[in-house]
Amino acid sequence: MTDEQKIIHLISTGDPINVSLALQLAKAANIEVDYAEFEALHEWLVQLRIVSKVKRIQTKLRHIFSLDRLIVKSKHQLTSIHPNWTYLTNLQLLYIANHQLSLIPDTVGQMTQLTSLILYGNNLESLPESLVNCQQIKHLDLGYNLFSKMPPCIFNLSHLEMVSFQHNPLEIIPEKIGTLTHLIELDLRYTKFKTFPESMANLTNLLSLRLRGTPLASSERSRIKKMLPNCKIE
């Protein structure tokens, strides 16, 4: 039996001690915990308040809350994020790509340890303001969604280094983009905007700007090259 089969078997028993052991095994073996496997944890998370007074069980459950990454494979086609996921306050990576999400709940703001939020290939048009609580985020991938404008909350994520809006109907790049002074990579391929704000000149750490498939005039491309002489523009 492989490590992955052992994990599935342990979680499928529904026993909280086995679930804890499974997560330890997954972490040690660097195995992704898939949505189907993680689904079995939901009921135990709901029951947390009931069992929290029983110290022995609480100790056995502690590894559920130390899970630091959750990768949801696209074969499950999520339309919403399970509310119990917000108990996972130690998550550093949340990867839900190529699903059918149209809404990210406000409770995502409780995941304050997130450093990477990967949501490309969904049906998103906005992000909740509560995301400003996730000040550790460095990598934000919103490609292949339905954003016509950049969500205001991202301009308060001061540690952002990599942002992608590729293949969105994005029509405007707002002045506030200039507040993201730690940006290293910005992907705007196949969006619809036609001009850059002057504040782009503030992005002195930007090394890669991807513009393929945008309706930018050659004069605008020349202008941005002068603004960002050290940036590779594709």
C-alpha positions in Angstrom: 0.0 0.0 0.0 1.4 3.4 -1.0 1.6 6.4 1.3 -1.2 8.0 -0.6 -3.4 4.9 -0.3 -2.7 4.8 3.4 -3.8 8.4 3.8 -7.1 7.8 2.0 -7.7 4.6 4.0 -7.0 6.4 7.4 -9.3 9.3 6.6 -12.0 7.1 5.3 -12.4 5.4 8.7 -13.8 8.6 10.1 -11.8 8.2 13.3 -10.3 11.5 14.5 -7.1 9.8 15.6 -6.7 8.2 12.2 -7.4 11.5 10.5 -4.6 13.1 12.6 -2.2 10.3 11.7 -3.1 10.7 8.0 -2.3 14.4 8.0 1.0 13.8 9.7 1.8 11.1 7.1 0.8 13.5 4.2 3.0 16.2 5.6 6.0 14.0 6.1 5.7 12.5 2.6 4.9 15.9 1.0 1.6 14.5 -0.4 -1.2 16.8 -1.5 -4.3 16.4 0.5 -7.0 16.3 -2.2 -10.6 17.6 -1.8 -12.2 14.2 -1.7 -9.9 13.1 1.1 -10.3 16.4 2.9 -14.1 16.2 2.7 -14.0 13.6 5.5 -12.6 16.2 7.9 -15.5 18.5 7.7 -17.7 16.8 10.3 -14.8 16.7 12.7 -14.2 20.4 12.3 -17.9 21.2 12.9 -17.7 19.2 16.1 -14.6 21.0 17.4 -16.4 23.0 20.0 -18.0 19.8 21.4 -14.7 17.9 21.7 -12.5 20.8 22.6 -13.0 20.2 26.3 -11.7 16.7 26.0 -7.9 17.4 26.1 -6.9 14.0 24.8 -9.1 14.3 21.6 -8.1 17.9 21.2 -4.5 17.0 21.1 -5.1 14.3 18.5 -7.0 16.9 16.3 -4.3 19.6 16.5 -2.7 18.4 13.3 -5.8 19.2 11.3 -5.3 22.8 12.2 -1.6 22.7 11.3 -2.3 21.9 7.7 -0.3 24.5 5.7 -1.4 23.8 2.1 -4.6 22.7 0.4 -4.6 21.9 -3.3 -8.1 21.2 -4.7 -7.9 19.2 -7.9 -10.1 20.3 -10.8 -11.8 17.0 -11.2 -14.1 17.9 -8.3 -15.4 21.1 -9.8 -16.2 23.2 -6.8 -18.9 25.9 -7.0 -18.3 27.2 -3.4 -15.7 27.0 -0.6 -16.8 25.0 2.3 -17.2 27.3 5.3 -15.2 24.9 7.6 -12.1 25.6 5.6 -11.7 28.9 7.4 -10.8 26.9 10.5 -7.5 26.2 8.7 -5.8 29.3 9.9 -2.3 27.9 9.3 -2.8 27.5 5.6 0.0 29.1 3.6 -1.1 27.9 0.1 -4.7 27.7 -1.1 -4.9 26.4 -4.6 -8.3 26.1 -6.3 -7.8 26.4 -10.0 -10.0 25.5 -12.9 -13.3 25.1 -10.9 -16.6 27.0 -11.0 -16.2 29.4 -8.1 -18.1 32.6 -8.5 -17.7 33.9 -4.9 -15.0 33.8 -2.3 -16.5 34.1 1.2 -15.6 36.9 3.6 -14.3 34.3 6.0 -11.2 33.8 3.8 -9.9 36.8 5.8 -9.3 34.4 8.7 -6.6 32.6 6.8 -4.0 35.2 7.8 -1.0 33.0 7.2 -1.7 32.7 3.4 1.3 33.5 1.2 -0.1 32.1 -2.0 -3.7 32.3 -3.2 -4.2 30.6 -6.6 -7.7 31.0 -8.0 -7.2 31.0 -11.8 -9.8 29.4 -14.1 -12.9 30.2 -12.1 -15.9 32.6 -12.6 -14.8 35.3 -10.2 -15.7 39.0 -10.7 -14.6 40.3 -7.2 -12.8 39.4 -4.0 -14.0 40.2 -0.4 -12.6 43.2 1.4 -11.7 40.9 4.3 -8.8 39.7 2.2 -6.9 42.7 3.5 -6.4 40.7 6.7 -4.1 38.3 4.7 -1.1 40.6 4.8 1.3 37.7 4.1 0.2 37.1 0.6 3.0 37.3 -2.0 1.5 35.4 -4.9 -2.0 36.1 -6.2 -3.2 34.3 -9.4 -6.6 35.5 -10.7 -6.0 34.6 -14.3 -8.8 33.2 -16.5 -11.7 34.7 -14.5 -14.3 37.5 -15.1 -12.6 40.6 -13.5 -13.5 43.8 -15.4 -11.6 45.8 -12.8 -9.0 45.0 -10.1 -10.5 44.3 -6.7 -9.8 47.3 -4.4 -8.6 45.0 -1.6 -5.5 43.9 -3.4 -4.0 47.4 -3.1 -3.7 46.9 0.6 -1.7 43.7 0.3 1.6 45.4 0.6 3.8 42.3 0.3 2.5 41.2 -3.1 5.3 40.1 -5.4 3.5 38.2 -8.2 0.1 39.0 -9.6 -1.7 37.6 -12.6 -4.9 38.9 -14.2 -4.2 37.2 -17.6 -7.3 36.4 -19.7 -9.7 38.7 -17.8 -11.9 41.4 -19.4 -9.9 43.9 -17.4 -10.6 47.4 -18.8 -8.7 49.8 -16.5 -5.4 49.7 -14.5 -6.1 52.1 -11.6 -3.7 54.6 -10.1 -3.6 52.5 -6.9 -1.5 49.9 -8.7 1.4 52.2 -7.8 1.0 51.2 -4.1 2.2 47.7 -4.8 5.9 48.6 -4.7 7.1 45.1 -3.9 5.7 43.7 -7.2 8.2 41.7 -9.2 6.0 40.0 -11.8 2.7 41.4 -13.2 0.8 39.4 -15.9 -1.8 41.3 -17.9 -1.9 39.2 -21.0 -5.1 39.2 -23.0 -6.8 41.9 -21.1 -8.6 44.9 -22.5 -7.0 48.0 -21.0 -5.5 50.6 -23.3 -3.4 52.8 -21.1 -1.2 52.8 -18.0 -1.5 55.2 -15.0 1.4 57.4 -14.2 1.8 55.6 -10.9 3.2 52.6 -12.7 6.5 54.4 -12.4 6.5 53.6 -8.7 6.9 49.9 -9.4 10.7 50.1 -9.4 11.1 46.4 -8.3 9.1 45.1 -11.3 11.2 42.8 -13.4 8.5 41.1 -15.6 5.5 42.7 -17.2 3.5 40.5 -19.6 1.4 42.4 -22.1 0.8 40.0 -25.0 -2.7 40.1 -26.5 -3.6 43.5 -25.1 -4.9 46.4 -27.3 -2.0 48.7 -26.3 -0.8 51.1 -29.0 2.9 51.1 -29.8 3.2 54.6 -28.3 1.8 53.3 -24.9 4.3 50.4 -25.0 7.1 52.9 -25.5 5.8 55.0 -22.7 5.8 52.1 -20.2 9.3 51.1 -21.3 10.5 54.6 -20.3 8.7 54.4 -17.0 10.2 51.0 -16.2 13.6 50.8 -17.8 14.8 47.8 -15.8 11.6 45.7 -16.4 11.4 43.0 -19.1 8.2 43.7 -21.1 6.8 40.8 -23.1 
